Amino acid sequence: MPPSLRVLQTPAQHLRFRLVSDRDVLPEALTSVVSVESLLVLAAYAVLGGLYLLVVPLVLFFWMNKRWHQMGKVERLGIYGMVFLFFPGMIVFAPFLNLRLQGQGEV
């Protein structure tokens, strides 16, 4: 693993960089139990899971709400395919979002 850079402040408020190892950055107790590579894999899974369950479904909800009446056939097909793909994340947000179309008001 390449060493990380850490910024140190001197009394004169100048910045200087010092190379530190991964052992200096992570707590000693954590790295004695789990290797740094395993922590990187767990972090990658957390990022991908967050994208799958949180970020992309929210973008899909708001995209569909904004473009519902302007979508063409191909765009609608692509959006429906993404809804199918990201369905678990959309179920997470469905009880909390009310994105009903506004309608025409009082008739």
PASEBA-1860 file (N, C-alpha, C; in nm, 3 decimals):
! residues 107
1> MPPSLRVL> 0.083/-0.118/0.000/0.000/0.000/0.000/0.088/0.125/0.000 ~ 0.057/0.222/-0.083/0.136/0.345/-0.081/0.106/0.424/0.046 ~ 0.207/0.493/0.097/0.182/0.571/0.218/0.089/0.689/0.190 ~ 0.022/0.734/0.293/-0.072/0.845/0.280/0.000/0.975/0.313 ~ -0.064/1.085/0.275/-0.012/1.216/0.309/-0.093/1.274/0.425 ~ -0.024/1.328/0.521/-0.091/1.393/0.633/-0.040/1.537/0.642 ~ -0.132/1.630/0.662/-0.096/1.772/0.672/-0.069/1.804/0.818 ~ 0.046/1.863/0.845/0.081/1.902/0.980/0.089/2.054/0.987
9> QTPAQHLR> 0.035/2.112/1.092/0.042/2.256/1.112/0.159/2.287/1.205 ~ 0.243/2.383/1.167/0.352/2.430/1.252/0.305/2.556/1.323 ~ 0.376/2.601/1.424/0.334/2.723/1.492/0.329/2.844/1.400 ~ 0.408/2.843/1.293/0.407/2.956/1.199/0.293/2.944/1.098 ~ 0.204/2.846/1.116/0.089/2.822/1.028/0.130/2.788/0.886 ~ 0.247/2.731/0.868/0.287/2.684/0.736/0.244/2.539/0.723 ~ 0.215/2.499/0.602/0.176/2.360/0.578/0.297/2.284/0.528 ~ 0.319/2.171/0.583/0.421/2.081/0.529/0.363/1.941/0.529
17> FRLVSDRD> 0.411/1.859/0.440/0.358/1.725/0.425/0.459/1.624/0.476 ~ 0.407/1.523/0.542/0.492/1.417/0.593/0.429/1.285/0.550 ~ 0.509/1.193/0.501/0.458/1.062/0.462/0.438/0.978/0.587 ~ 0.321/0.918/0.599/0.291/0.832/0.711/0.242/0.699/0.657 ~ 0.257/0.596/0.733/0.211/0.465/0.688/0.063/0.449/0.720 ~ 0.002/0.344/0.667/-0.139/0.318/0.693/-0.164/0.286/0.840 ~ -0.064/0.233/0.906/-0.080/0.201/1.048/-0.096/0.327/1.131 ~ -0.038/0.440/1.088/-0.052/0.565/1.162/-0.190/0.626/1.143
25> VLPEALTS> -0.253/0.600/1.030/-0.381/0.662/1.000/-0.496/0.588/1.067 ~ -0.497/0.456/1.063/-0.604/0.376/1.121/-0.572/0.343/1.267 ~ -0.675/0.329/1.350/-0.650/0.292/1.490/-0.582/0.156/1.501 ~ -0.496/0.145/1.598/-0.417/0.023/1.617/-0.505/-0.099/1.644 ~ -0.610/-0.083/1.722/-0.696/-0.197/1.756/-0.768/-0.250/1.633 ~ -0.808/-0.160/1.542/-0.880/-0.202/1.423/-0.790/-0.275/1.325 ~ -0.669/-0.227/1.307/-0.579/-0.292/1.211/-0.519/-0.420/1.266 ~ -0.523/-0.440/1.397/-0.472/-0.567/1.451/-0.574/-0.679/1.429
33> VVSVESLL> -0.702/-0.644/1.420/-0.807/-0.744/1.402/-0.835/-0.769/1.254 ~ -0.845/-0.662/1.175/-0.883/-0.670/1.035/-0.773/-0.604/0.951 ~ -0.739/-0.667/0.840/-0.634/-0.610/0.755/-0.686/-0.486/0.682 ~ -0.593/-0.404/0.636/-0.629/-0.282/0.565/-0.700/-0.315/0.435 ~ -0.659/-0.422/0.369/-0.724/-0.461/0.244/-0.870/-0.500/0.267 ~ -0.896/-0.568/0.377/-1.034/-0.605/0.410/-1.119/-0.482/0.439 ~ -1.060/-0.384/0.505/-1.132/-0.261/0.532/-1.163/-0.187/0.403 ~ -1.072/-0.189/0.307/-1.098/-0.126/0.178/-1.210/-0.197/0.103
41> VLAAYAVL> -1.214/-0.329/0.111/-1.321/-0.405/0.046/-1.456/-0.373/0.112 ~ -1.458/-0.367/0.244/-1.582/-0.333/0.315/-1.628/-0.191/0.281 ~ -1.533/-0.099/0.269/-1.568/0.038/0.232/-1.624/0.044/0.090 ~ -1.566/-0.035/-0.001/-1.617/-0.039/-0.138/-1.759/-0.095/-0.142 ~ -1.785/-0.199/-0.065/-1.921/-0.254/-0.057/-2.018/-0.151/0.001 ~ -1.976/-0.076/0.101/-2.063/0.026/0.161/-2.095/0.137/0.060 ~ -1.996/0.178/-0.018/-2.019/0.282/-0.119/-2.114/0.231/-0.227 ~ -2.090/0.111/-0.277/-2.177/0.056/-0.381/-2.319/0.031/-0.328
49> GGLYLLVV> -2.330/-0.016/-0.205/-2.462/-0.036/-0.146/-2.536/0.095/-0.126 ~ -2.464/0.199/-0.086/-2.526/0.330/-0.071/-2.573/0.386/-0.204 ~ -2.494/0.365/-0.308/-2.537/0.408/-0.441/-2.661/0.332/-0.485 ~ -2.661/0.200/-0.462/-2.771/0.115/-0.508/-2.900/0.142/-0.432 ~ -2.889/0.163/-0.300/-3.010/0.175/-0.218/-3.053/0.318/-0.190 ~ -2.962/0.417/-0.206/-2.997/0.553/-0.167/-2.989/0.653/-0.281 ~ -2.875/0.662/-0.346/-2.850/0.771/-0.440/-2.929/0.753/-0.570 ~ -2.911/0.640/-0.638/-2.975/0.620/-0.768/-3.128/0.618/-0.756
57> PLVLFFWM> -3.187/0.552/-0.657/-3.334/0.557/-0.647/-3.389/0.698/-0.625 ~ -3.321/0.780/-0.545/-3.367/0.918/-0.528/-3.359/0.996/-0.658 ~ -3.251/0.978/-0.733/-3.238/1.045/-0.863/-3.349/0.999/-0.956 ~ -3.379/0.870/-0.957/-3.487/0.818/-1.041/-3.623/0.877/-1.002 ~ -3.651/0.884/-0.872/-3.778/0.941/-0.827/-3.794/1.084/-0.878 ~ -3.692/1.166/-0.858/-3.705/1.306/-0.896/-3.700/1.325/-1.047 ~ -3.624/1.240/-1.117/-3.622/1.247/-1.264/-3.760/1.215/-1.322 ~ -3.823/1.110/-1.271/-3.956/1.073/-1.320/-4.059/1.181/-1.287
65> NKRWHQMG> -4.049/1.240/-1.169/-4.143/1.345/-1.130/-4.127/1.469/-1.218 ~ -4.006/1.500/-1.257/-3.981/1.620/-1.336/-4.016/1.599/-1.484 ~ -3.991/1.481/-1.538/-4.001/1.460/-1.682/-4.119/1.373/-1.725 ~ -4.217/1.350/-1.638/-4.322/1.252/-1.666/-4.396/1.279/-1.796 ~ -4.433/1.403/-1.823/-4.512/1.434/-1.943/-4.426/1.464/-2.066 ~ -4.294/1.479/-2.050/-4.208/1.511/-2.164/-4.128/1.392/-2.213 ~ -4.132/1.281/-2.143/-4.049/1.164/-2.180/-4.092/1.107/-2.313 ~ -3.991/1.069/-2.392/-4.018/0.996/-2.514/-4.024/0.847/-2.486
73> KVERLGIY> -4.045/0.769/-2.593/-4.059/0.624/-2.575/-3.931/0.560/-2.524 ~ -3.818/0.599/-2.582/-3.691/0.536/-2.544/-3.651/0.576/-2.403 ~ -3.670/0.704/-2.369/-3.637/0.750/-2.233/-3.725/0.679/-2.131 ~ -3.854/0.665/-2.159/-3.946/0.598/-2.066/-3.907/0.451/-2.050 ~ -3.869/0.386/-2.159/-3.825/0.247/-2.151/-3.699/0.235/-2.065 ~ -3.605/0.326/-2.084/-3.483/0.324/-2.003/-3.510/0.350/-1.856 ~ -3.598/0.444/-1.828/-3.632/0.474/-1.688/-3.703/0.356/-1.624 ~ -3.796/0.293/-1.696/-3.864/0.176/-1.640/-3.767/0.061/-1.617
81> GMVFLFFP> -3.671/0.045/-1.705/-3.567/-0.057/-1.684/-3.486/-0.028/-1.559 ~ -3.453/0.101/-1.536/-3.377/0.136/-1.416/-3.462/0.122/-1.291 ~ -3.592/0.147/-1.301/-3.681/0.124/-1.187/-3.682/-0.024/-1.151 ~ -3.686/-0.109/-1.251/-3.680/-0.253/-1.225/-3.548/-0.292/-1.161 ~ -3.438/-0.234/-1.211/-3.305/-0.267/-1.160/-3.284/-0.217/-1.017 ~ -3.334/-0.098/-0.986/-3.311/-0.037/-0.854/-3.436/-0.043/-0.766 ~ -3.521/-0.142/-0.787/-3.647/-0.155/-0.714/-3.629/-0.163/-0.563 ~ -3.531/-0.237/-0.509/-3.519/-0.241/-0.362/-3.496/-0.103/-0.300
89> GMIVFAPF> -3.416/-0.022/-0.364/-3.393/0.113/-0.311/-3.515/0.201/-0.326 ~ -3.594/0.179/-0.430/-3.714/0.260/-0.448/-3.819/0.224/-0.344 ~ -3.823/0.099/-0.304/-3.914/0.057/-0.197/-3.876/0.122/-0.065 ~ -3.747/0.145/-0.043/-3.702/0.209/0.081/-3.761/0.349/0.092 ~ -3.766/0.424/-0.019/-3.812/0.562/-0.015/-3.962/0.579/-0.043 ~ -4.027/0.479/-0.095/-4.167/0.493/-0.136/-4.260/0.539/-0.022 ~ -4.247/0.492/0.101/-4.339/0.539/0.205/-4.318/0.686/0.244 ~ -4.203/0.744/0.213/-4.170/0.878/0.261/-4.186/0.986/0.154
97> LNLRLQGQ> -4.191/0.950/0.027/-4.200/1.048/-0.080/-4.341/1.051/-0.138 ~ -4.394/1.170/-0.156/-4.523/1.187/-0.219/-4.499/1.269/-0.345 ~ -4.475/1.203/-0.455/-4.443/1.270/-0.580/-4.558/1.256/-0.679 ~ -4.680/1.270/-0.631/-4.795/1.262/-0.721/-4.793/1.380/-0.816 ~ -4.843/1.357/-0.934/-4.851/1.466/-1.032/-4.953/1.569/-0.984 ~ -4.931/1.695/-1.016/-5.010/1.803/-0.959/-5.152/1.811/-1.013 ~ -5.174/1.771/-1.137/-5.308/1.778/-1.192/-5.341/1.918/-1.241 ~ -5.468/1.948/-1.258/-5.511/2.077/-1.315/-5.564/2.172/-1.209
105> GEV> -5.559/2.137/-1.086/-5.616/2.224/-0.982/-5.765/2.199/-0.970 ~ -5.838/2.298/-0.920/-5.983/2.287/-0.906/-6.050/2.308/-1.041 ~ -6.141/2.221/-1.077/-6.208/2.229/-1.207/-6.347/2.283/-1.189
END
